[in-house]
Each structure stands twice: as structure tokens, then as C-alpha cells.
Amino acid sequence: MKEEFIKLLKETNREGIDKVINFLENSDFFTAPASTRFHGSKENGLLEHSMKVYEMLKYKTQNSIVPINTPEESIRIIALLHDICKTNFYKVDYRNAKNDLGVWEKVPYYTIDDTIPYGHGEKSVMMLTEYMKLTNEEKYAIRWHMGYTEPKELYNTIGAAFKKYPIALLTHEADLEATYLFDI
């Protein structure tokens, strides 16, 4: 799956994409979980989640009832890199739990170690723009991919972003579907 992910990004031929890939290969992106407990809370969960979001977003853009004119390279960048903010974000810790025999033992679990507390979608945009330029459409889709799980004070802004860039709404939907329909 890692090879396919890298191939999809390289095929965008976007200036700076090699720098992004280099960053990812020197991080925990390809082995990290997608979350601590909500979805994909397993090794490689982030990679699996990102690939599923890409699959869902590609399908949604091709089958939308309104025309979506987002280029394929943008769909790949948005979907595959929307959660780059989770790179080097999770750590393994241990807690005591009873095993099947009722004996206490130390078991691993994922915990958060946020060394760059800059939010979620906005952090992904910030990280990506350190290596490459993003189109406005890409920035909005990545920034607002969490949709209405953001604080309610931002709902008007989110709605305006979704109207301006429908790909942002489809990205949010693809992220939710990957999370709740496929548990990754």
C-alpha cells in the first residue's frame, strides 16, 4: 500500500512533491495509526485511512450530481495528505489491563504527543506548504475536511467554504465515510 501511495503522489508531478514524500518516508506516517480510538487505531491505520479517503473522494467527484472540475492531481493531494498533521503525532504508551485469564499485564495503546499544537486541518495545510504550493481549492478542502465536527462558532465559515469549493464538502464526506463505514 505504501508503494501505491507514493506512486499516486509522484504521478501528480507537482513541484515539491518529492520533498513531501521524503518527509513522509523519514517520519512515522506509513506506520502511524489514524487515531487513538475513533478509527484506524492500529499500525498502518493512517496510510489505510488516507488511501480509503482517496478512493472515496475520487468516486464522489466522478459521480457527483453537480460538476466537480477538480483536477485528478488535486484530488490525490487533498485525499492522500489531508491528515499529514497526524505525522509524528501518536506515541505508544502502556497501561495495565486484565488479559483473558484475568491476570494484570502491561498492554500498549496509542496516546497523543502533539509537539506542534496548531489545530488539525490548518496544521496539515501549514505542513504541506513548507514543501510545496497548494491551490486555494486544495487549501480549503484540507483545512475544512473535518466539517461540522469543528466548533459550532465556525459553522458559517465552513458553510461558506463548502459553497465556494464543493470539493471541500466531498472531502469531508469521504473522510467520514472512510471513518464510519470502513472503520479506517
DRENDO-1510 file (C-alpha; in Angstrom, 1 decimal, always signed):
<recs>
REC; n; res; u; v; w
REC; 1; MET; +0.0; +0.0; +0.0 .
REC; 2; LYS; +2.9; +2.4; +0.8 .
REC; 3; GLU; +4.3; +1.9; -2.8 .
REC; 4; GLU; +0.9; +2.7; -4.3 .
REC; 5; PHE; +0.5; +5.8; -2.1 .
REC; 6; ILE; +3.9; +7.1; -3.2 .
REC; 7; LYS; +3.3; +6.3; -6.8 .
REC; 8; LEU; +0.0; +8.2; -6.8 .
REC; 9; LEU; +1.7; +11.2; -5.3 .
REC; 10; LYS; +4.7; +11.1; -7.7 .
REC; 11; GLU; +2.3; +10.9; -10.7 .
REC; 12; THR; +1.0; +14.4; -9.8 .
REC; 13; ASN; +4.3; +15.8; -11.0 .
REC; 14; ARG; +3.7; +18.7; -8.5 .
REC; 15; GLU; +6.8; +20.7; -7.8 .
REC; 16; GLY; +7.8; +19.9; -4.2 .
REC; 17; ILE; +6.0; +16.5; -4.0 .
REC; 18; ASP; +9.4; +14.7; -3.8 .
REC; 19; LYS; +10.1; +16.8; -0.6 .
REC; 20; VAL; +6.8; +15.8; +0.8 .
REC; 21; ILE; +7.4; +12.1; +0.1 .
REC; 22; ASN; +10.9; +12.4; +1.6 .
REC; 23; PHE; +9.4; +13.9; +4.8 .
REC; 24; LEU; +6.8; +11.1; +5.0 .
REC; 25; GLU; +9.4; +8.4; +4.5 .
REC; 26; ASN; +11.5; +9.8; +7.3 .
REC; 27; SER; +8.5; +10.0; +9.6 .
REC; 28; ASP; +6.0; +7.5; +11.1 .
REC; 29; PHE; +3.3; +8.3; +8.5 .
REC; 30; PHE; +3.3; +4.9; +6.9 .
REC; 31; THR; +3.1; +3.0; +10.3 .
REC; 32; ALA; +1.1; +5.5; +12.4 .
REC; 33; PRO; -2.5; +4.9; +13.5 .
REC; 34; ALA; -5.2; +7.1; +12.1 .
REC; 35; SER; -6.4; +7.9; +15.6 .
REC; 36; THR; -6.1; +6.7; +19.2 .
REC; 37; ARG; -9.6; +5.1; +19.4 .
REC; 38; PHE; -12.1; +6.5; +16.8 .
REC; 39; HIS; -10.9; +4.7; +13.7 .
REC; 40; GLY; -7.9; +3.0; +12.3 .
REC; 41; SER; -6.3; +2.8; +15.8 .
REC; 42; LYS; -3.7; +0.3; +14.6 .
REC; 43; GLU; -0.4; +0.2; +12.9 .
REC; 44; ASN; -0.6; +1.5; +9.3 .
REC; 45; GLY; -4.1; +2.9; +10.1 .
REC; 46; LEU; -3.2; +6.4; +8.8 .
REC; 47; LEU; -2.0; +5.0; +5.5 .
REC; 48; GLU; -5.1; +2.8; +5.1 .
REC; 49; HIS; -7.3; +5.7; +6.0 .
REC; 50; SER; -5.7; +8.1; +3.6 .
REC; 51; MET; -5.9; +5.6; +0.7 .
REC; 52; LYS; -9.6; +4.9; +1.5 .
REC; 53; VAL; -10.4; +8.7; +1.6 .
REC; 54; TYR; -8.7; +8.9; -1.9 .
REC; 55; GLU; -10.8; +6.0; -3.2 .
REC; 56; MET; -14.0; +7.6; -1.8 .
REC; 57; LEU; -13.2; +11.2; -3.0 .
REC; 58; LYS; -12.3; +10.0; -6.5 .
REC; 59; TYR; -15.6; +8.1; -6.7 .
REC; 60; LYS; -17.6; +11.1; -5.3 .
REC; 61; THR; -16.1; +13.6; -7.8 .
REC; 62; GLN; -16.8; +11.2; -10.7 .
REC; 63; ASN; -20.4; +10.6; -9.6 .
REC; 64; SER; -21.4; +14.0; -8.2 .
REC; 65; ILE; -24.8; +15.4; -9.2 .
REC; 66; VAL; -23.1; +18.8; -9.7 .
REC; 67; PRO; -20.0; +19.2; -11.9 .
REC; 68; ILE; -16.7; +18.9; -9.9 .
REC; 69; ASN; -13.9; +20.2; -12.0 .
REC; 70; THR; -11.1; +19.5; -9.6 .
REC; 71; PRO; -8.0; +18.0; -11.4 .
REC; 72; GLU; -7.0; +14.5; -10.5 .
REC; 73; GLU; -3.7; +15.7; -9.1 .
REC; 74; SER; -5.5; +17.9; -6.7 .
REC; 75; ILE; -7.9; +15.0; -5.6 .
REC; 76; ARG; -4.8; +12.9; -4.9 .
REC; 77; ILE; -3.1; +15.7; -2.9 .
REC; 78; ILE; -6.2; +16.5; -0.9 .
REC; 79; ALA; -7.2; +13.0; -0.1 .
REC; 80; LEU; -3.8; +11.4; +0.5 .
REC; 81; LEU; -2.4; +14.3; +2.5 .
REC; 82; HIS; -5.4; +15.7; +4.4 .
REC; 83; ASP; -4.2; +14.1; +7.6 .
REC; 84; ILE; -0.5; +14.8; +7.3 .
REC; 85; CYS; -0.9; +16.6; +10.6 .
REC; 86; LYS; -1.0; +13.2; +12.3 .
REC; 87; THR; +2.6; +12.5; +11.3 .
REC; 88; ASN; +4.8; +12.1; +14.4 .
REC; 89; PHE; +1.6; +12.8; +16.5 .
REC; 90; TYR; +0.9; +9.5; +18.1 .
REC; 91; LYS; +3.1; +7.6; +20.6 .
REC; 92; VAL; +2.9; +4.2; +22.1 .
REC; 93; ASP; +2.4; +4.0; +25.9 .
REC; 94; TYR; +1.5; +1.2; +28.2 .
REC; 95; ARG; -1.3; +0.6; +30.8 .
REC; 96; ASN; -2.4; -2.2; +33.0 .
REC; 97; ALA; -5.2; -4.4; +31.8 .
REC; 98; LYS; -6.5; -7.8; +32.6 .
REC; 99; ASN; -5.9; -10.5; +30.0 .
REC; 100; ASP; -8.3; -13.3; +29.1 .
REC; 101; LEU; -7.1; -15.2; +32.2 .
REC; 102; GLY; -7.9; -12.3; +34.5 .
REC; 103; VAL; -4.2; -11.6; +35.1 .
REC; 104; TRP; -3.0; -8.0; +35.0 .
REC; 105; GLU; -0.4; -7.2; +32.4 .
REC; 106; LYS; +1.0; -4.1; +30.6 .
REC; 107; VAL; -0.6; -3.6; +27.2 .
REC; 108; PRO; +0.4; -1.0; +24.6 .
REC; 109; TYR; -2.0; +1.8; +23.5 .
REC; 110; TYR; -1.7; +4.9; +21.4 .
REC; 111; THR; -1.6; +8.3; +23.0 .
REC; 112; ILE; -1.2; +11.8; +21.6 .
REC; 113; ASP; +2.1; +13.8; +21.7 .
REC; 114; ASP; +1.3; +17.0; +19.9 .
REC; 115; THR; +4.5; +18.9; +19.6 .
REC; 116; ILE; +3.0; +21.3; +17.1 .
REC; 117; PRO; -0.3; +22.4; +18.6 .
REC; 118; TYR; -1.7; +24.2; +15.5 .
REC; 119; GLY; -5.1; +22.6; +15.1 .
REC; 120; HIS; -5.9; +19.9; +12.6 .
REC; 121; GLY; -6.8; +20.9; +9.0 .
REC; 122; GLU; -4.9; +24.1; +9.3 .
REC; 123; LYS; -1.9; +22.2; +10.6 .
REC; 124; SER; -2.0; +19.9; +7.5 .
REC; 125; VAL; -2.1; +22.9; +5.2 .
REC; 126; MET; +0.8; +24.5; +7.1 .
REC; 127; MET; +2.9; +21.4; +7.0 .
REC; 128; LEU; +2.3; +20.9; +3.3 .
REC; 129; THR; +3.1; +24.5; +2.3 .
REC; 130; GLU; +6.5; +24.1; +3.9 .
REC; 131; TYR; +7.3; +21.8; +0.9 .
REC; 132; MET; +5.0; +22.7; -1.9 .
REC; 133; LYS; +2.5; +25.2; -3.2 .
REC; 134; LEU; -1.2; +24.3; -2.8 .
REC; 135; THR; -4.0; +25.7; -4.9 .
REC; 136; ASN; -6.7; +27.6; -3.0 .
REC; 137; GLU; -9.1; +24.7; -3.6 .
REC; 138; GLU; -6.6; +22.2; -2.1 .
REC; 139; LYS; -6.1; +24.5; +0.9 .
REC; 140; TYR; -9.8; +24.9; +1.6 .
REC; 141; ALA; -10.5; +21.2; +1.2 .
REC; 142; ILE; -7.7; +20.1; +3.5 .
REC; 143; ARG; -8.4; +22.9; +6.1 .
REC; 144; TRP; -12.1; +22.1; +6.3 .
REC; 145; HIS; -12.1; +18.3; +5.9 .
REC; 146; MET; -13.3; +17.9; +9.5 .
REC; 147; GLY; -16.5; +19.8; +8.5 .
REC; 148; TYR; -19.1; +20.2; +11.2 .
REC; 149; THR; -17.0; +18.4; +13.8 .
REC; 150; GLU; -15.3; +21.8; +14.2 .
REC; 151; PRO; -16.6; +24.2; +16.9 .
REC; 152; LYS; -20.1; +25.5; +16.2 .
REC; 153; GLU; -18.7; +29.0; +16.1 .
REC; 154; LEU; -17.1; +28.1; +12.8 .
REC; 155; TYR; -20.2; +26.7; +11.1 .
REC; 156; ASN; -20.9; +29.8; +9.0 .
REC; 157; THR; -17.3; +29.8; +7.8 .
REC; 158; ILE; -17.4; +26.1; +7.0 .
REC; 159; GLY; -20.7; +26.5; +5.0 .
REC; 160; ALA; -19.2; +29.4; +3.0 .
REC; 161; ALA; -16.1; +27.3; +2.3 .
REC; 162; PHE; -18.2; +24.3; +1.1 .
REC; 163; LYS; -20.2; +26.6; -1.2 .
REC; 164; LYS; -17.1; +28.2; -2.6 .
REC; 165; TYR; -15.2; +24.9; -3.0 .
REC; 166; PRO; -17.6; +21.9; -3.3 .
REC; 167; ILE; -14.5; +19.6; -3.2 .
REC; 168; ALA; -14.2; +20.6; +0.4 .
REC; 169; LEU; -17.6; +19.2; +1.3 .
REC; 170; LEU; -16.9; +16.0; -0.7 .
REC; 171; THR; -13.6; +15.6; +1.2 .
REC; 172; HIS; -15.4; +15.9; +4.5 .
REC; 173; GLU; -17.9; +13.3; +3.4 .
REC; 174; ALA; -15.2; +11.0; +2.1 .
REC; 175; ASP; -13.3; +11.3; +5.4 .
REC; 176; LEU; -16.5; +10.5; +7.4 .
REC; 177; GLU; -17.3; +7.5; +5.2 .
REC; 178; ALA; -13.8; +6.1; +5.4 .
REC; 179; THR; -14.0; +6.5; +9.2 .
REC; 180; TYR; -17.5; +5.3; +9.9 .
REC; 181; LEU; -18.4; +2.9; +7.1 .
REC; 182; PHE; -14.9; +1.3; +6.8 .
REC; 183; ASP; -13.5; +1.9; +10.3 .
REC; 184; ILE; -10.3; +3.2; +8.9 .
</recs>
